[in-house]
């Protein structure tokens, strides 16, 4: 309103992204400024492409809304996004799903298709299968610390819309002879996606395997630059010069990632990281999940960041199918006494989401699930992995295992285990217009779109990519989700906001 | 209804809320064409799958969004208006996620990649398909609607919901009977679009008596959840609590009410509020936590007042040497304990500010207590107190050093506070695990401990090797030498 008075010539426009909401407009009305906007539009972004095989709605509150508040609006938008996708890439003939939200999305998709018959198009189907997975089918995976290169970057520094901000010290250009006195103070911002060759190569590797790739690359690039000494004829020199930009880009890319890897290594070699990881792996392999854990207690006593504590206790709870009442009460008391009683609200949310709850029914299902689905693999090979468990150095993400088993040999072989996981599992078929039925050539891969309802981690994405490039895997995966998450951002979205919102 | 208009233009373009009449005013069209055009330029593309003849009436124009009209009638006045607040938006067509545009923009420019709305790959990929399949399911994109459509026919609840889903303005006022309203709600729920459901709920909230609304929502879970979410977002606490009470969701009532305390900045008021929360129907565990929260704040207020007084009086040396960096109000319990161990360590149990009082009142476990007290005394370099904390007397009067947290932790804390080596040494010596003990002793240069440990292990080699770590001619070197000699002697026999 002030602005308006100041410059009556100016036009104010507002664009709602991703969509206009009633509440927003109401609030604007209350402020008395809604009418000041000449244009009020919405720019509908349902699924945003993040990379060649990755789509995200970037809806932060989707998990909280669906599982805490039973508000399934974001699922409606997911369904709409899927309809758009089908309009562009063809009707998906087979839909599999596990979870209440998955069921709901599938129902909406079928209904939308029925209600708008004009949407039949003549696009050859690109996707053979759609797999809808509720996040709460696998609450474990996001809680564990990711160990892939990209996963670690996200865990430590946070990747926002493919950009990461890093401490600038290691990226200061080294000038000859100078002591680097003018250190940049702005964090270094880098874009990370598969367009960068080196990044595409190392992003999904276990971090311990990255060093050797970088050093190999360094040798190759050095050798390439040495070529200039061998170029004798004008023609050879010209060829060398033409390749120069590419080589320089490769060299700068290598420099950046070497710096990033160093930064990460400082953290991963720290005692605290090691201790934390040890406890996580103990829980995931089923050791001592039913008692109060000393390391967690120590961390609370030393007042480590609350989210770290919450991740650990939730991990323990999930790996134990809920904690014994005494253990839970003990943790709760320590947390409230150390961090403040107001966190009762957050603890309540975590219980509601199924992350930190008392054990009901006295049975711990996790060992059965773990054994049947082979979630813990002792003989993991980080350098040359043969199984998806490399992304957590031993733990195979439950969600990806389910996808893997769906493709081969199918979910019928794990009926019993599926029943232990929350929500229904189902299969639907959608009619393809005649003539579009695709016959897969021998050796040609099926394409499956895996849609994570509630969030997905980079480690899970890496695991799916691993499956895609497996020799006789038979399936290629494209990943879609409501949000790209890591344990920290995920738990944060479930925490009660403790400061009154500034107006 | 009277309203305050922000300016003339707004007035002209806004619509008055009227009872729904259908005045056939074709002749007005030409007069109002200009204004209509202005209005239309703000309209989104109107979905045209009904192939209606264009309705032209101006006065029968539907009101703005439901919420707008509700706010209008409810509050009685608003400072500015917009006449065309359309009801909740969805994608313009059934499935295409194309941005909506005012009709003044040409759509072909969108597809060519111009215009401020084309940024994502999705846009571009859609443009690639313009020629192939878009036409089938997004007809209006080919034919921008320049005319503002009017709705003067009676839409059934189902159709109303449909239209709202597509972002068209719909007046819900025509649904007067309870029956109609409920059908409308059920239709909205069946449509799954959260925005539409919320819009209908707002309408019902305004036009139904509370008891009826609550009763009807009790059997409609989805709508209920939406309403609760909505009430939380808009902060309508009272309504929310009434609803939860009606539903007998007592624990939620308690927690929702407790949540409010965060909005109270004044400590005294907050304390009063917390006191009021104690009787609420929390679960058994939570009740004790709420009780603790209240008691803690109550104590903190007393301590804070007292200490501020002390600090200002300037008499206390402790407060002068270590001025307080922050107030103790609203701090967690353990932080309060640390503060108390720091500034009020020797006070009698009867005083609220004494650590022992806190321990007793809040049943702080030994482990936590010792750890916190240790950290506080170490910070003050009160090594004597540290020692006393770790010494227990058994019934025979013998003292023994005991730590409920492991001596390696004790050493860590002391070292962090730059304890002198003699003090550190005492406790390193008590670390149970030999390897840890050696590590710590070597790290912190507690030579005596290293020597003694190697002696106990009868490790000649390490002991000899360690000689180079100690100063030449020092007492430690002598000690090593004598031990080594003893060892030799023992072997000889």
Interface residues (C-beta under 8 A of the other chain):
Chain A: X16 X19 X20 X21 X22 X23 X25 X26 X29 X30 X32 X33 X34 X35 X36 X37 X38 X39 X40 X41 X42 X43 X44 X45 X46 X47 X48 X49 X65 X69 X70 X71 X72 X73 X74 X75 X76 X79 X80 X81 X83 X84 X86 X87 X88 X108 X112 X116 X118 X119 X120 X121 X122 X123 X297 X298 X301 X303 X329 X332 X333 X334 X336 X337 X338 X339 X340 X341 X342 X344 X345 X348 X496 X498 X499 X500
Chain B: X6 X10 X14 X42 X44 X65 X67 X68 X71 X78 X79 X80 X81 X82 X85 X87 X88 X89 X90 X91 X92 X94 X95 X96 X97 X98 X99 X100 X101 X102 X117 X120 X121 X122 X125 X126 X129 X132 X133 X136 X137 X192 X193 X194 X195 X197 X198 X199 X202 X221 X222 X225 X226 X228 X229 X230 X232 X233 X234 X255 X258 X259 X261 X262 X263 X285 X286 X289 X290 X292 X293 X296 X330 X331 X332 X333 X334 X362 X364 X367 X368 X371 X405 X409
